[in-house]
Amino acid sequence: MSELLPLLLFVGAVMVLLLGYSVAFSLAGTGLIFAAIGTMTGHFDPVFLEAVPNRLFGIMNNETLIAVPLFVFMGVMLEKSRIAEELLDAMALLFGPLRGGLGISVTLVGMLLAASTGIVGATVVTMGLLSLPTMLRRGYDPRVAAGTICASGTLGQIIPPSIVLVLLGDVISSAYQQAQIDQGIFSPETVTVGDLFLGALLPGLMLVGAYILYLIFKSITSPESVPAIPKEERDAVENLGARVLKALVPPILLIGLVLGSILGGLATPTEAASVGAVGAILLAIVRRSFSLTILKQVMKSTTEVSSMVFIILVGASIFSLVFRGYGGDDLVRDFLTDLPGGVVGAMIMVMLVIFLLGFFLDFIEITFVVVPIVAPILLTMGLDPVWLGIMFALNLQTSFLTPPFGFALFYLRGVAPASVSTMQIYRGVIPFILIQLAMLALLAGWPSLATWLPEVVYG
């Protein structure tokens, strides 16, 4: 019976979440209820809950996590000040002469928004509102338009600097230290957010390149589904080059400054994020799109997202303590190590579970609840921590695209016009899901795609 309790705890938390209750309070409440039941029945030692204050203090004292509200602020400011809208218009005109050019511009702008915002929902909704009506008006196949927007919106999972990678980096770092302790190794070596940023750079750019190649393929095999912008419309635009440079260069410089300072070791993620937040304000001022009203809206959105992240982290910490108190980590370790195929079998099982959970839970819950349980076990089995973190991020990105429950599909459905059916959205993402799976297979077969750049830069 005692071996079933950790499983019942996990299933109970998922069931409560599916009923629609708040994630943070579902995790914390389920954990505390099971702790009370276990204490009364003698299956749980309440001494585990004494670690809760230290856990919460550690969360609030974690300098890396301060980067989260700062990155959110930067992304929301770029969105609210209409810098993203100007960028999309300029890129669309630049690639307009090409069939599929508008789709390519949406992919590239989605990549830049992903690098600045890092939140899947915000990027998909923004791209849906800005680009979907334009793509449909220009004669794009609704399936291609919807698929391109959903796929480019989920790039926030993998393109640095990403909030997902910031949170994953912190959790993977703790898991790596725990794995070393479990193996009796006491080393100052650790995994940083910068390592994950570098590790994600090459797979992320390859993914963007694969999306663009698919759109080029569509322009050859089905040119009517991805038409070019009419020549008269392009010729009516004055000073196209200057307009493109004005819209494109400042955001790229800002993102390059933030990312370059982290990768070059000149600044911590938190310091670089603060530069990004101030830089976004300066960009809005220079473009005369800054006002106190916009600042209030940005601060409100930042507070909402940041509060959600940290309260979920608090609930997940309580849940994980109770799960460990029931011996759940030992149960998971025994299960994974006994699987046929050794570390390969264990990795496949974990990836499958995370993929399925991605249908129902956001990346924050999976990062704070599931990853701390399975990552130390997989790292003890000899897997590289940077490669493991990138595989998790890519897996979640694929899950968020997959019908019928992918989060990105729901976000786009919420802003898409009635003329675009749900089935068209589902069909549109299928080619991009296949690209994602191919990228996962490549990364699984060649881990150096994720590990090479960190080794070159940091040695």
C-alpha positions in Angstrom: 0.0 0.0 0.0 2.8 2.4 0.9 4.3 2.1 -2.6 1.0 3.1 -4.1 0.7 6.3 -2.1 3.2 8.4 -4.2 1.4 7.3 -7.3 -2.0 8.2 -5.8 -0.5 11.6 -4.8 0.6 12.4 -8.3 -2.6 11.1 -9.9 -4.7 13.1 -7.4 -2.8 16.3 -8.2 -3.4 15.8 -11.9 -7.1 15.0 -11.4 -7.6 18.2 -9.3 -5.8 20.2 -12.1 -8.1 18.7 -14.7 -11.1 19.9 -12.6 -9.9 23.4 -13.4 -8.5 24.5 -10.0 -5.6 26.8 -9.7 -2.3 25.1 -10.4 -0.4 26.4 -7.4 -3.1 25.7 -4.9 -3.9 22.3 -6.5 -0.3 21.2 -6.0 0.1 22.6 -2.5 -3.4 21.5 -1.3 -3.1 18.0 -2.7 0.4 17.7 -1.1 -0.8 18.9 2.3 -3.9 16.7 2.3 -1.8 13.6 1.6 0.7 14.7 4.2 -2.1 14.9 6.8 -3.5 11.5 5.7 -0.1 9.9 5.8 0.7 11.4 9.2 -2.5 9.9 10.7 -1.9 6.5 9.1 1.8 6.4 9.9 3.0 6.4 6.3 4.4 9.9 6.3 6.9 11.7 8.6 5.8 15.3 9.1 9.4 16.3 9.7 9.7 16.7 5.9 7.4 19.7 6.1 9.9 21.4 8.3 11.9 22.0 5.2 9.2 24.2 3.6 10.4 27.5 5.1 13.9 26.9 3.9 12.6 26.0 0.4 10.5 29.1 0.2 13.4 31.3 1.4 15.6 29.6 -1.2 13.1 30.5 -3.9 12.8 34.1 -2.9 16.6 34.4 -2.5 17.4 32.8 -5.9 19.1 35.5 -8.0 18.7 33.6 -11.2 14.9 33.6 -10.9 14.9 37.4 -10.7 15.5 37.3 -14.5 12.0 36.0 -15.0 10.1 39.2 -14.3 12.7 41.3 -16.1 12.5 39.1 -19.3 8.7 39.2 -19.1 8.9 43.0 -18.8 11.2 43.3 -21.8 8.9 41.2 -24.0 5.6 42.8 -23.0 7.1 46.3 -23.5 8.2 45.4 -27.0 4.7 44.1 -27.7 2.7 46.9 -26.1 4.8 49.7 -27.7 3.9 48.1 -31.2 7.5 47.5 -32.0 6.6 43.9 -32.8 3.9 45.1 -35.2 6.2 47.4 -37.1 8.8 44.6 -37.3 6.3 42.2 -38.8 5.1 44.8 -41.4 8.7 45.6 -42.4 9.7 42.0 -42.7 6.6 41.2 -44.8 7.5 43.9 -47.3 11.1 42.7 -47.4 10.2 39.1 -48.2 7.1 40.1 -50.2 8.4 39.4 -53.7 8.8 35.7 -52.8 6.1 33.1 -52.7 5.9 32.1 -49.1 7.7 35.3 -48.1 5.0 36.4 -45.7 5.2 33.1 -44.0 9.0 33.4 -43.8 8.7 36.8 -42.3 6.2 35.5 -39.7 8.6 32.7 -38.8 11.5 35.2 -38.4 9.5 37.7 -36.4 8.2 34.8 -34.3 11.8 33.8 -33.6 12.6 37.4 -32.5 9.5 37.6 -30.3 10.3 34.2 -28.8 13.8 35.5 -27.9 12.3 38.6 -26.3 9.1 37.3 -24.8 9.8 33.6 -24.1 6.1 32.9 -23.3 4.3 30.6 -25.8 0.8 32.0 -25.1 1.9 35.7 -25.5 3.8 35.0 -28.7 1.0 32.9 -30.4 -1.7 35.4 -29.5 0.4 38.3 -30.6 1.3 36.7 -33.9 -2.3 35.5 -34.4 -3.7 39.0 -34.0 -1.0 40.7 -36.1 -0.4 38.3 -38.9 -3.3 35.9 -39.4 -5.7 38.4 -40.8 -3.0 39.7 -43.2 -2.0 36.2 -44.3 -5.7 35.3 -45.0 -6.3 38.6 -46.8 -3.3 37.9 -49.1 -4.7 34.5 -50.1 -2.7 32.2 -47.9 -4.1 28.7 -47.3 -5.6 28.9 -43.7 -3.8 25.6 -42.8 -0.4 27.0 -43.8 -1.1 30.3 -42.0 -2.3 28.7 -38.8 0.5 26.1 -38.8 3.2 28.8 -39.3 1.9 31.0 -36.5 1.6 28.1 -34.0 5.0 26.8 -34.8 6.8 30.1 -34.7 4.9 31.0 -31.5 6.3 27.9 -29.7 9.9 28.9 -30.5 9.9 30.6 -27.2 10.6 27.2 -25.6 14.0 26.9 -27.3 15.2 30.2 -28.6 17.4 32.0 -26.0 17.1 34.1 -24.0 14.0 32.2 -23.0 12.1 32.1 -19.7 11.7 28.4 -20.2 15.4 27.9 -20.4 16.0 30.2 -17.3 13.6 28.1 -15.2 14.9 24.8 -16.7 18.5 25.9 -16.1 17.9 26.5 -12.4 16.1 23.1 -12.0 18.7 21.2 -14.0 21.5 22.8 -12.0 19.9 21.6 -8.8 19.3 18.2 -10.2 22.9 17.9 -11.4 24.2 18.8 -7.9 21.8 16.2 -6.4 23.0 13.6 -8.9 26.6 14.3 -8.0 25.8 13.9 -4.2 24.0 10.6 -4.9 27.1 9.4 -6.7 29.4 10.5 -3.8 30.9 13.2 -6.0 31.5 16.6 -4.3 32.5 19.0 -7.1 32.1 22.8 -7.6 31.2 22.1 -11.2 27.6 23.1 -12.0 25.3 23.8 -14.9 24.3 27.5 -15.6 21.5 29.1 -17.5 24.2 30.3 -20.0 25.1 26.7 -20.7 21.5 26.0 -21.7 21.3 29.2 -23.7 24.4 28.1 -25.7 23.1 24.5 -26.0 19.8 25.7 -27.4 21.2 28.1 -29.9 22.2 25.7 -32.6 19.1 23.4 -32.4 16.8 26.5 -32.2 18.3 28.0 -35.3 18.2 24.7 -37.1 14.5 24.5 -36.3 13.8 27.9 -37.7 15.8 27.0 -40.8 13.7 23.8 -41.2 10.4 25.8 -40.9 11.6 28.2 -43.6 12.7 25.3 -45.9 9.2 23.8 -45.5 7.6 27.1 -46.6 10.0 27.2 -49.6 8.9 23.7 -50.4 5.3 24.8 -50.2 6.0 27.7 -52.6 7.3 25.2 -55.1 4.8 22.4 -54.8 1.7 24.5 -54.1 2.4 28.2 -55.0 -1.2 29.2 -54.8 -1.3 28.4 -51.1 1.5 30.9 -50.3 1.2 33.8 -52.8 3.6 36.7 -53.0 2.6 40.3 -52.1 1.3 42.1 -55.3 4.0 44.2 -57.0 1.8 47.3 -57.0 1.5 47.1 -53.2 5.3 46.8 -52.8 6.0 49.6 -55.2 3.7 51.9 -53.3 6.0 51.7 -50.2 8.6 54.5 -50.1 12.1 54.0 -48.6 11.7 50.3 -48.0 15.3 49.8 -47.0 15.2 52.5 -44.4 11.9 51.3 -43.1 13.2 47.7 -42.7 16.4 48.9 -41.0 14.5 51.1 -38.6 12.2 48.3 -37.6 14.7 45.4 -37.6 18.0 46.7 -36.3 17.0 48.1 -32.8 15.3 44.9 -31.6 18.1 42.7 -32.9 20.7 44.9 -31.2 18.8 44.7 -27.9 18.4 40.9 -28.1 22.0 40.5 -29.2 23.2 42.7 -26.4 21.2 40.7 -23.8 22.2 37.3 -25.2 25.8 38.2 -26.0 26.5 39.5 -22.5 25.2 36.3 -21.0 27.1 34.0 -23.4 30.2 36.0 -23.2 30.3 35.8 -19.5 30.1 39.6 -19.1 26.8 39.5 -17.2 24.6 37.0 -15.3 21.1 36.3 -16.8 19.6 38.6 -14.2 21.9 41.5 -15.0 21.4 41.0 -18.7 17.6 40.8 -18.2 17.7 44.2 -16.4 19.6 45.7 -19.4 17.0 44.2 -21.7 14.1 45.7 -19.7 15.7 49.2 -19.7 16.6 48.8 -23.4 13.0 48.0 -24.2 11.9 51.2 -22.4 14.5 53.2 -24.3 13.3 51.7 -27.7 9.7 52.6 -26.9 10.8 56.2 -26.0 12.9 56.6 -29.2 9.9 55.4 -31.3 7.6 57.8 -29.4 5.4 54.9 -28.4 6.0 55.1 -24.6 3.5 56.5 -22.2 2.5 56.1 -18.5 -0.6 54.2 -19.7 1.6 51.7 -21.6 4.0 51.4 -18.6 1.1 50.6 -16.3 -0.1 47.9 -18.7 3.3 46.4 -19.0 3.9 46.4 -15.2 0.5 44.9 -14.6 1.1 42.1 -17.2 4.6 41.5 -15.7 3.3 41.3 -12.2 0.6 38.8 -13.2 2.9 36.5 -15.1 5.7 36.7 -12.4 3.2 36.1 -9.6 1.9 33.1 -11.4 5.4 31.6 -11.9 6.5 32.1 -8.3 3.3 30.9 -6.6 3.4 27.8 -8.8 7.0 27.3 -7.7 5.9 27.5 -4.0 3.1 25.0 -4.6 5.4 22.7 -6.5 8.0 22.8 -3.7 5.4 21.7 -1.1 4.2 18.9 -3.4 7.7 17.6 -4.2 8.6 17.5 -0.4 5.5 15.4 0.3 6.3 13.2 -2.7 9.8 12.6 -1.4 8.5 12.0 2.1 6.4 9.2 0.7 9.5 7.8 -1.0 8.3 8.7 -4.4 11.8 9.6 -5.8 13.0 6.1 -4.8 10.0 4.5 -6.5 10.6 6.5 -9.7 14.3 5.6 -9.6 13.6 1.9 -9.2 11.1 2.0 -12.0 13.4 3.8 -14.5 16.4 1.7 -13.7 14.5 -1.5 -14.1 13.1 -0.6 -17.5 14.5 -2.7 -20.4 17.0 -0.8 -22.5 18.8 0.8 -19.6 19.3 4.6 -19.9 17.8 4.6 -23.4 14.6 3.0 -22.2 14.4 5.3 -19.2 14.9 8.4 -21.4 12.2 7.3 -23.8 9.7 6.7 -21.0 10.5 10.1 -19.4 10.1 11.9 -22.7 6.8 10.1 -23.4 5.4 11.0 -19.9 6.5 14.7 -20.3 5.0 14.8 -23.8 1.6 13.6 -22.5 1.7 15.9 -19.5 2.3 18.8 -21.9 -1.3 18.3 -23.1 -2.6 19.2 -19.6 0.1 21.1 -17.8 2.0 24.3 -18.7 5.8 24.2 -18.9 6.1 25.9 -15.5 4.3 23.0 -13.7 6.2 20.3 -15.6 9.5 22.1 -15.0 9.0 22.5 -11.2 7.2 19.2 -10.5 8.3 16.5 -13.0 11.8 17.6 -13.9 13.2 17.7 -10.3 12.0 14.1 -9.8 13.3 12.5 -13.0 16.4 14.6 -13.9 18.6 13.5 -11.0 17.9 9.9 -11.8 18.7 10.4 -15.5 21.8 12.4 -14.8 23.0 9.7 -12.4 22.7 7.3 -15.3 25.3 9.3 -17.2 23.3 11.7 -19.4 24.7 15.2 -20.1 22.7 17.9 -18.2 22.8 20.5 -21.1 21.6 17.9 -23.6 18.9 16.7 -21.2 17.6 20.2 -20.7 17.4 21.0 -24.4 15.6 17.6 -25.1 13.0 18.5 -22.4 12.5 21.9 -23.9 12.1 20.6 -27.5 9.8 17.8 -26.3 7.5 20.3 -24.5 7.5 22.5 -27.6 6.3 19.5 -29.7 3.7 18.7 -27.1 2.3 22.2 -27.2 1.8 21.9 -31.0 0.2 18.5 -31.1 -3.6 18.1 -31.6 -6.0 17.8 -30.0 -4.8 19.3 -26.7 -1.7 21.4 -27.7 -1.7 24.8 -25.8 -0.6 26.7 -28.9 -3.7 25.4 -30.8 -6.0 26.7 -28.1 -4.3 30.1 -28.0 -4.6 30.6 -31.8 -8.2 29.3 -31.8 -9.1 32.0 -29.3 -8.0 34.8 -31.6 -8.6 33.2 -35.1 -11.7 34.3 -37.1 -14.6 32.0 -37.5 -13.6 31.4 -41.1 -10.6 29.4 -39.9 -11.9 26.0 -38.6 -10.3 24.1 -35.7 -9.6 21.2 -38.1 -7.7 23.6 -40.4 -5.5 24.6 -37.4 -4.9 20.9 -36.5 -4.0 20.0 -40.1 -1.8 23.0 -40.5 0.5 22.1 -37.6 1.1 18.5 -38.7 4.1 19.3 -41.0 5.7 21.4 -38.2 5.2 18.5 -35.7 7.0 16.2 -38.1 9.9 18.8 -38.3 10.0 18.9 -34.5 10.1 15.1 -34.2 12.9 15.0 -36.8 14.8 17.6 -34.7 14.3 15.6 -31.6 15.6 12.5 -33.4 18.7 14.4 -34.7 19.4 15.7 -31.2 19.0 12.3 -29.7 21.4 10.8 -32.3 23.9 13.6 -32.2 24.0 15.1 -28.6 26.9 17.3 -29.7 24.3 19.6 -31.4 23.5 20.8 -27.9 26.9 20.2 -26.1 29.4 21.4 -28.7 28.9 25.2 -28.4 29.0 25.3 -24.5 32.2 23.2 -24.7 33.8 25.6 -27.2 32.8 28.8 -25.3 33.3 27.6 -21.8 35.9 24.9 -22.4 
